[in-house]
Amino acid sequence: MPEIVDASGLSCPQPVLMTLNRIKALNKGEIEVLVDTETSKENVSRAAQSQGWEVAEVTESATGYRILIKKG
């Protein structure tokens, strides 16, 4: 079960900062990030990749995006 970072309704840079904090706390595993804008989706994905995490899946829904990031 992945950790969940719910950044829905927040504007950048808050979703990125929340994601980076969770990445630093975990070091590896799976994190599911929930955002509601295209910009947040792009920024969170880029930030995760810059930390060596893989963007495994991006799912779009009526309320926004679910980004699944992983690190072995």
C-alpha positions in Angstrom: 0.0 0.0 0.0 1.6 3.3 -1.0 2.0 6.3 1.2 -0.5 9.0 0.2 0.2 12.7 -0.2 -3.1 14.6 -0.7 -2.2 17.9 -2.2 -5.6 18.5 -3.9 -6.7 22.1 -3.8 -3.2 23.4 -3.1 -1.2 25.5 -5.5 2.5 25.2 -6.3 4.9 25.0 -4.7 3.0 23.3 -1.9 2.4 19.9 -3.7 6.1 19.7 -4.6 7.2 20.5 -1.1 4.8 18.0 0.4 6.1 15.3 -2.0 9.7 16.1 -1.4 9.2 15.9 2.4 7.6 12.5 2.0 10.4 11.3 -0.3 13.0 12.4 2.2 11.1 10.6 5.0 10.8 7.3 3.1 14.0 7.0 1.0 12.3 4.2 -1.0 8.9 2.6 -1.6 5.8 3.9 -3.2 4.1 7.2 -2.8 0.7 8.2 -4.3 0.4 12.0 -4.8 -3.0 13.5 -5.4 -3.1 16.9 -7.2 -5.8 18.8 -9.1 -3.9 20.8 -11.7 -1.8 20.0 -14.8 0.9 22.3 -13.5 1.1 20.5 -10.1 1.2 17.2 -11.9 4.1 18.3 -14.1 6.0 19.9 -11.2 5.6 16.9 -8.8 6.6 14.5 -11.5 9.7 16.5 -12.3 10.6 16.9 -8.6 10.3 13.2 -8.0 12.5 12.3 -10.9 15.1 14.8 -9.8 15.3 12.8 -6.6 15.8 9.5 -8.4 12.2 8.3 -8.1 10.3 6.8 -11.1 6.9 8.1 -12.1 5.3 4.7 -12.5 1.8 5.8 -13.3 -0.3 9.0 -13.8 -4.1 8.6 -13.7 -6.5 11.4 -14.6 -9.9 11.6 -12.9 -12.7 14.1 -12.7 -11.1 15.7 -9.7 -7.5 15.8 -10.8 -4.5 13.5 -11.1 -3.1 10.6 -9.2 0.7 10.2 -9.5 2.3 7.0 -8.4 6.0 7.3 -7.8 8.4 4.5 -6.8 11.9 3.9 -5.8 13.4 0.4 -5.3 
